[in-house]
Amino acid sequence: MVTLKPGQELKLYFKTKIVKEEDGKIVNRFYGINAENPDFNKDSNTVETQVHVRKLMVNKAVDEAEAKTGDTLTYKLTVENTGTAKWVETLTDKLTDDLQALKTEVGSF
């Protein structure tokens, strides 16, 4: 129960955490409910926060559809961030036991 005398104001601060990774807006407002006097319910203004997320599209291609033991295959991995937030992580491509890593090149295309 909160009591405010004329001219008094109450400031309430609270922290929240965004738990859903989704582009868009979070729209929020205060809903004041007075159980003793439902006709006196008050809502605040609406506030909005733009949420930015990282969203990756990954494509892997190989230069040869057919090969034999001893041949060299060149794989191209394309990773594009189509989201609205910066993406900083480590990329790992685990090769199968029948492949041996020879050379890796990194670049922006």
Backbone as a chain_set.jsonl record, in Angstrom:
{"seq": "MVTLKPGQELKLYFKTKIVKEEDGKIVNRFYGINAENPDFNKDSNTVETQVHVRKLMVNKAVDEAEAKTGDTLTYKLTVENTGTAKWVETLTDKLTDDLQALKTEVGSF", "coords": {"N": [[0.858, -1.171, 0.0], [0.645, 2.135, -0.882], [0.959, 5.462, 0.15], [0.433, 8.756, -0.796], [0.913, 12.067, -0.088], [-0.611, 15.26, -0.918], [1.221, 16.782, -3.517], [3.445, 15.186, -3.123], [5.724, 12.82, -4.591], [6.361, 9.627, -5.988], [9.062, 7.618, -6.83], [9.972, 4.864, -8.642], [12.271, 2.421, -9.367], [13.274, -0.188, -11.463], [14.944, -3.082, -12.728], [15.051, -4.955, -15.747], [15.377, -7.905, -17.801], [15.939, -8.719, -21.13], [14.687, -11.574, -22.544], [13.986, -12.938, -24.792], [15.155, -13.565, -27.951], [14.594, -11.639, -30.443], [13.895, -9.586, -33.183], [12.464, -6.341, -33.029], [10.069, -4.381, -31.198], [9.814, -3.571, -27.755], [7.06, -2.897, -25.972], [5.791, -1.125, -23.32], [3.986, -0.34, -20.333], [2.761, 1.148, -17.293], [0.305, -0.287, -15.285], [-2.03, 0.784, -13.176], [-3.788, -0.419, -10.48], [-6.527, -0.126, -8.42], [-7.865, -1.792, -5.998], [-9.836, -1.213, -4.125], [-11.221, 0.893, -5.232], [-12.238, 0.602, -8.173], [-12.896, 2.418, -10.208], [-10.956, 4.294, -10.131], [-8.634, 3.523, -11.338], [-5.452, 3.886, -12.837], [-3.419, 4.332, -15.679], [-0.115, 4.473, -17.075], [1.841, 6.449, -19.424], [2.844, 5.025, -22.587], [5.878, 3.325, -23.196], [8.59, 2.678, -25.43], [11.043, 0.358, -26.563], [13.506, -0.277, -28.867], [14.536, -3.381, -30.071], [17.431, -5.056, -30.95], [18.795, -7.781, -32.73], [21.041, -10.498, -33.442], [21.221, -12.358, -36.389], [21.835, -15.146, -38.196], [22.672, -16.333, -41.446], [23.724, -19.234, -42.899], [25.702, -20.824, -45.305], [27.026, -23.586, -46.996], [29.284, -24.734, -49.432], [30.751, -26.901, -51.92], [33.48, -27.435, -54.177], [33.559, -29.619, -55.909], [31.433, -32.178, -57.067], [31.901, -34.842, -57.279], [34.578, -37.036, -56.345], [37.841, -38.592, -55.742], [39.908, -40.662, -53.594], [42.637, -38.836, -52.353], [42.196, -36.585, -53.874], [41.754, -33.002, -53.864], [39.479, -31.059, -52.142], [37.631, -28.063, -52.157], [36.033, -26.169, -49.863], [33.497, -23.757, -49.341], [32.4, -21.57, -47.007], [29.81, -19.512, -46.247], [28.838, -16.93, -44.235], [26.373, -14.859, -43.168], [25.301, -11.995, -41.481], [22.166, -11.21, -41.011], [20.733, -9.864, -39.248], [20.096, -7.16, -36.906], [21.934, -6.551, -35.03], [25.338, -6.578, -33.885], [27.472, -9.366, -34.521], [29.632, -11.409, -32.836], [31.606, -14.021, -32.608], [33.111, -17.321, -32.454], [33.87, -19.266, -35.262], [33.438, -22.644, -36.083], [34.127, -25.401, -38.01], [33.578, -28.606, -38.035], [35.38, -31.164, -39.325], [34.793, -34.255, -41.048], [36.067, -37.6, -40.353], [37.231, -38.569, -42.686], [38.432, -36.506, -44.005], [41.177, -34.224, -44.342], [42.427, -31.287, -43.002], [43.841, -28.7, -44.923], [44.347, -25.96, -45.704], [43.232, -22.78, -44.645], [41.361, -19.964, -45.437], [40.36, -16.695, -44.663], [37.968, -14.172, -45.16], [36.152, -11.217, -46.179], [33.434, -11.12, -48.309]], "CA": [[0.0, 0.0, 0.0], [1.409, 3.374, -0.987], [0.209, 6.683, 0.443], [1.105, 9.972, -1.248], [0.254, 13.315, 0.307], [-0.619, 16.218, -2.025], [2.529, 17.32, -3.881], [4.488, 14.16, -3.017], [5.838, 11.928, -5.738], [7.03, 8.355, -5.739], [9.865, 7.144, -7.955], [10.239, 3.434, -8.524], [13.227, 1.978, -10.38], [13.482, -1.63, -11.487], [15.674, -3.563, -13.899], [14.521, -6.15, -16.393], [16.297, -8.526, -18.748], [15.278, -9.226, -22.334], [14.969, -13.008, -22.565], [13.585, -13.493, -26.074], [15.967, -12.968, -29.018], [13.666, -11.368, -31.527], [13.853, -8.188, -33.623], [11.182, -5.683, -32.845], [9.957, -3.397, -30.131], [9.165, -3.911, -26.499], [6.141, -1.819, -25.613], [5.456, -1.355, -21.925], [3.429, 0.764, -19.56], [2.319, 0.827, -15.937], [-1.142, -0.415, -15.083], [-2.336, 0.985, -11.76], [-5.064, -1.01, -10.106], [-6.988, 0.198, -7.071], [-8.877, -2.803, -5.702], [-10.92, -0.623, -3.336], [-11.975, 1.834, -6.051], [-11.894, 0.271, -9.563], [-13.076, 3.569, -11.091], [-9.802, 5.178, -9.968], [-7.464, 2.876, -11.925], [-4.669, 4.803, -13.677], [-2.35, 3.755, -16.484], [0.903, 5.456, -17.465], [2.14, 6.539, -20.848], [3.501, 3.856, -23.161], [7.282, 3.515, -23.569], [9.039, 1.679, -26.395], [12.47, 0.09, -26.702], [13.825, -1.045, -30.07], [15.401, -4.519, -29.749], [18.248, -5.502, -32.079], [19.326, -9.129, -32.524], [21.885, -11.052, -34.497], [20.526, -13.43, -37.092], [22.811, -15.638, -39.16], [22.37, -17.246, -42.543], [24.956, -19.976, -43.151], [25.64, -21.655, -46.5], [28.28, -24.293, -47.266], [29.349, -25.268, -50.796], [31.987, -27.607, -52.257], [33.791, -27.201, -55.594], [33.432, -30.85, -56.704], [30.335, -33.062, -56.663], [32.471, -36.192, -57.235], [36.035, -37.02, -56.131], [38.415, -39.881, -55.332], [40.917, -40.537, -52.542], [43.799, -38.052, -52.758], [41.762, -35.316, -54.481], [41.585, -31.853, -52.971], [38.169, -30.408, -52.207], [37.601, -26.72, -51.584], [34.722, -25.821, -49.308], [33.286, -22.33, -49.102], [31.386, -21.332, -45.988], [29.379, -18.117, -46.264], [28.042, -16.589, -43.057], [25.885, -13.48, -43.283], [24.48, -11.505, -40.374], [21.02, -10.488, -41.56], [20.064, -9.215, -38.126], [20.356, -5.738, -36.701], [22.937, -6.415, -33.97], [26.669, -7.091, -34.225], [27.711, -10.757, -34.172], [31.047, -11.681, -32.559], [31.719, -15.385, -32.092], [34.102, -18.154, -33.117], [33.307, -20.234, -36.196], [34.107, -23.938, -36.088], [33.566, -26.368, -38.95], [34.177, -29.894, -37.664], [35.525, -32.033, -40.488], [34.622, -35.689, -40.813], [37.343, -38.323, -40.245], [37.795, -38.872, -44.006], [39.012, -35.279, -44.562], [42.317, -33.63, -43.646], [42.487, -29.84, -43.238], [45.073, -28.287, -45.582], [44.543, -24.516, -45.687], [42.016, -22.013, -44.371], [41.435, -18.539, -45.755], [39.225, -15.94, -44.136], [37.819, -12.871, -45.802], [34.799, -10.718, -46.397], [33.137, -11.182, -49.748]], "C": [[0.9, 1.227, 0.0], [0.48, 4.541, -0.689], [1.034, 7.869, -0.013], [0.275, 11.174, -0.813], [0.255, 14.26, -0.888], [0.777, 16.796, -2.266], [3.658, 16.309, -3.782], [4.543, 13.349, -4.307], [6.628, 10.7, -5.33], [7.811, 7.996, -6.996], [10.216, 5.693, -7.679], [11.155, 3.039, -9.677], [13.302, 0.459, -10.317], [14.157, -2.016, -12.795], [14.986, -4.804, -14.437], [15.574, -6.691, -17.354], [15.484, -9.033, -19.938], [15.672, -10.69, -22.485], [14.587, -13.675, -23.883], [14.381, -12.799, -27.171], [15.117, -12.825, -30.268], [13.728, -9.889, -31.885], [12.483, -7.598, -33.349], [11.232, -4.663, -31.734], [9.35, -4.033, -28.898], [8.343, -2.693, -26.123], [5.65, -2.109, -24.204], [4.819, -0.114, -21.329], [2.977, 0.241, -18.204], [0.797, 0.754, -15.922], [-1.404, -0.299, -13.594], [-3.717, 0.461, -11.435], [-5.363, -0.665, -8.657], [-8.148, -0.743, -6.768], [-10.069, -2.226, -4.949], [-11.79, 0.308, -4.173], [-11.614, 1.611, -7.526], [-12.067, 1.431, -10.536], [-11.877, 4.513, -11.054], [-8.522, 4.547, -10.52], [-6.775, 3.838, -12.89], [-3.577, 4.027, -14.41], [-1.375, 4.857, -16.86], [0.949, 5.59, -18.982], [2.822, 5.253, -21.3], [4.939, 4.218, -23.51], [7.69, 2.371, -24.493], [10.552, 1.571, -26.388], [12.666, -0.751, -27.954], [14.812, -2.144, -29.686], [16.119, -4.958, -31.024], [18.812, -6.881, -31.757], [20.244, -9.506, -33.678], [21.125, -12.234, -35.102], [21.448, -13.886, -38.215], [22.181, -16.514, -40.227], [23.701, -17.905, -42.891], [24.746, -20.872, -44.368], [27.015, -22.284, -46.724], [28.202, -24.895, -48.669], [30.689, -25.969, -50.983], [32.207, -27.478, -53.767], [33.625, -28.433, -56.476], [32.283, -31.697, -56.168], [30.814, -34.507, -56.555], [33.983, -36.076, -57.087], [36.5, -38.423, -55.767], [39.465, -39.628, -54.26], [42.142, -39.821, -53.093], [43.435, -36.729, -53.42], [41.648, -34.231, -53.411], [40.211, -31.241, -53.214], [38.277, -29.033, -51.562], [36.17, -26.418, -51.146], [34.654, -24.314, -49.107], [32.123, -22.204, -48.119], [31.06, -19.845, -46.005], [28.464, -17.888, -45.072], [27.662, -15.122, -43.178], [25.02, -13.141, -42.074], [23.363, -10.661, -40.977], [20.224, -9.801, -40.455], [20.436, -7.75, -38.031], [21.345, -5.483, -35.57], [24.246, -7.052, -34.427], [26.817, -8.529, -33.73], [29.209, -10.956, -34.001], [31.126, -13.051, -31.897], [32.863, -16.085, -32.82], [33.382, -19.131, -34.035], [34.12, -21.516, -36.136], [33.393, -24.843, -37.077], [34.267, -27.689, -38.68], [34.185, -30.809, -38.886], [35.293, -33.485, -40.097], [35.994, -36.362, -40.841], [37.988, -38.619, -41.601], [38.363, -37.638, -44.715], [40.176, -34.8, -43.703], [42.362, -32.146, -44.005], [43.833, -29.485, -43.851], [45.33, -26.791, -45.414], [43.194, -23.845, -45.432], [42.268, -20.556, -44.709], [40.179, -17.87, -45.231], [39.172, -14.602, -44.839], [36.371, -12.464, -45.859], [34.566, -10.658, -47.892], [31.919, -10.35, -50.055]], "O": [[1.819, 1.326, 0.812], [-0.638, 4.609, -1.2], [2.208, 7.981, 0.339], [-0.91, 11.279, -1.132], [1.06, 14.075, -1.8], [1.436, 17.247, -1.33], [4.741, 16.557, -4.313], [3.547, 13.212, -5.017], [7.462, 10.751, -4.426], [7.276, 8.064, -8.103], [10.701, 5.352, -6.6], [10.84, 3.299, -10.838], [13.384, -0.115, -9.231], [13.971, -1.37, -13.826], [14.418, -5.597, -13.686], [16.545, -6.005, -17.676], [14.462, -9.696, -19.764], [16.859, -11.012, -22.548], [14.844, -14.865, -24.065], [14.299, -11.579, -27.316], [14.948, -13.767, -31.042], [13.626, -9.031, -31.008], [11.468, -8.29, -33.43], [12.293, -4.151, -31.378], [8.491, -4.912, -28.983], [8.874, -1.592, -25.974], [5.153, -3.199, -23.922], [5.077, 1.009, -21.761], [2.833, -0.965, -18.005], [0.105, 1.612, -16.47], [-1.038, -1.192, -12.829], [-4.702, 0.86, -12.056], [-4.537, -0.893, -7.773], [-9.272, -0.525, -7.22], [-11.194, -2.699, -5.116], [-12.967, 0.497, -3.865], [-10.785, 2.337, -8.076], [-11.44, 1.432, -11.595], [-11.794, 5.436, -11.865], [-7.428, 5.005, -10.191], [-7.438, 4.524, -13.668], [-2.902, 3.177, -13.829], [-1.748, 6.027, -16.953], [0.203, 4.938, -19.712], [3.32, 4.486, -20.476], [5.196, 5.291, -24.057], [7.206, 1.247, -24.361], [11.257, 2.568, -26.226], [12.064, -1.816, -28.091], [15.823, -1.864, -29.042], [15.485, -5.202, -32.051], [19.257, -7.124, -30.635], [20.213, -8.897, -34.747], [20.474, -13.002, -34.393], [21.802, -13.096, -39.09], [21.289, -17.319, -39.958], [24.69, -17.218, -43.147], [23.749, -21.589, -44.461], [28.038, -21.603, -46.651], [27.192, -25.487, -49.048], [31.654, -25.663, -50.283], [31.25, -27.419, -54.54], [33.557, -28.295, -57.697], [32.171, -31.909, -54.96], [30.219, -35.309, -55.835], [34.601, -35.155, -57.621], [35.695, -39.32, -55.518], [39.865, -38.483, -54.047], [42.631, -40.157, -54.172], [44.279, -35.839, -53.518], [41.471, -34.512, -52.226], [39.837, -30.945, -54.349], [38.941, -28.869, -50.538], [35.236, -26.415, -51.949], [35.646, -23.68, -48.745], [31.015, -22.674, -48.377], [31.943, -19.012, -45.8], [27.445, -18.562, -44.915], [28.526, -14.251, -43.277], [24.127, -13.901, -41.696], [23.593, -9.529, -41.402], [19.165, -9.226, -40.708], [21.014, -7.176, -38.953], [21.574, -4.335, -35.19], [24.248, -7.959, -35.26], [26.343, -8.869, -32.646], [29.977, -10.698, -34.929], [30.743, -13.204, -30.737], [33.501, -15.502, -33.697], [32.398, -19.753, -33.636], [35.35, -21.477, -36.139], [32.18, -25.028, -36.986], [35.424, -27.869, -39.058], [33.134, -31.177, -39.411], [35.562, -33.892, -38.967], [36.97, -35.767, -41.298], [39.187, -38.894, -41.655], [38.732, -37.711, -45.887], [40.16, -34.955, -42.482], [42.337, -31.791, -45.184], [44.868, -29.923, -43.351], [46.428, -26.399, -45.018], [42.159, -24.282, -45.935], [43.282, -19.985, -44.307], [39.077, -18.409, -45.34], [40.201, -13.974, -45.085], [35.472, -13.27, -45.617], [35.421, -10.191, -48.645], [31.502, -10.269, -51.21]]}, "num_chains": 1, "name": "protein.A"}
